[in-house]
Amino acid sequence: MAVNHTLQVIIEHDKDGYFAYVPELKGCHSQGDSMEEVMKNIKEAIDLYWSTLG
């Protein structure tokens, strides 16, 4: 059964690219060279985080 949950994702940008993290999910973060890449990567990180909770 799928459960929907709204999460806040913080995205920061600097000269090296983009960094994203989810304050509610300790240790859940990712990076990318573009906004599109960091969004794809943080979605994958969130999925992996949930999968570790069993």
N, C-alpha and C positions, 0 to 999 in steps of 0.2 A: 504494500500500500504506500503510495507517494504522499508525502506531507510537504506542504508549502510553508516556507518560513522566510520572512523578509530580513535581510542582513544589510548592515551599513558597510560599504566598501570605501575606504579612503584611498585616493590616488594622488600621488605627488609626482611632480615633474622637475627634473634638473638637467644639467648639461649631459649627463650620462644616460638619460632615458626616463622611463616611468617606473614607479614603485607603487604597489598596491598591497593593502592589508585589511583584514577584517578584525576590528577590535573585539568582537564577541567570540572569536575563535582563536584562542591563544596559539601563536606560532603559524597561523595561516597567512602567508604572504607570497608575493610573486613579483616579477619584474618583466619589462619588455622594452623594445626600442620605439614602439609607437603605442598610441592609445588602443588601437585595435588589438595589438599583440598582448598588452597587459590585461585587457579585458578577457581575452580568450584564456590567458594563463591563470588569472585569478579564479575564473569559473572552474577550471580544471583543479586548482588547488582546493577549492571549496568542496568539490565532489570527492576528492581524495580524502580530505579531512573527515567528511561524513562517513566514508567507507571504513575508516579506521575505528569508528565507534561501534561497529558491528550491528 
